[in-house]
Amino acid sequence: MSYKIMLKIKKLDPDTVTFYLPKEKPFRDKLVTLLKKGFERGMICDFAVNKPRRSTGEGSQNHHLNGHIVQIMRELGMTTKQEYDQVKTEIKRIAHFAFGYPALDEKCHFFKSEADCNTEECAWLIEAAHLLAADLHIVLIETFQEECTSHE
C-alpha cells in the first residue's frame, strides 16, 4: 500500500527551498532519508510507508465505531443486521466525501471493509459516525462517559 503526501514548500530565494516535514513519523523518517541522499532539481520522489492497522477488542477504534453504529440504530429504532449494515454504509459514504475514505466503485455503493482499515481510516469512520449522529440530532455517549455515569 502506498500513500501520497503533500509537502509544504516555502521558497525563500532562487537557491533555497524549505520543506515542512510531515508530522507522521514514518513519513518524516522516509523523507529525511530521501533528502539526505540528495536529489536533483525537479526530481519527484515517490515512496510507500505502511500505516498501522486499527486495533480491535475492548477500548479499540473498532469497538468505538461499532458502539456508535449501535447507538445510532437504537435511536432510530433499528434492530436488524441489514439495518446495521445500512448505517455502517452511510457512515462510510460520509467518510468518503468528507475525508477520502476509499470507495470500491465509482458510484460509491461499495467501500473498503473496516477490517482492512489502518488507524487513520478508522478514525475517519469514527468522525463520520459523529457527523451522522449530529445531523440526526443524536447525542452519542462515548465509552468513557458511560463508565463515569454508571458509577455515580
PyMOL commands that set and color helices and strands:
alter all, ss='L'
color gray80, all
select helices_A, chain A and resi 25-37+61-76+81-99+114-116+119-135+143-150
alter helices_A, ss='H'
color red, helices_A
select strands_A, chain A and resi 8-13+16-20
alter strands_A, ss='S'
color yellow, strands_A
deselect
rebuild
show_as cartoon
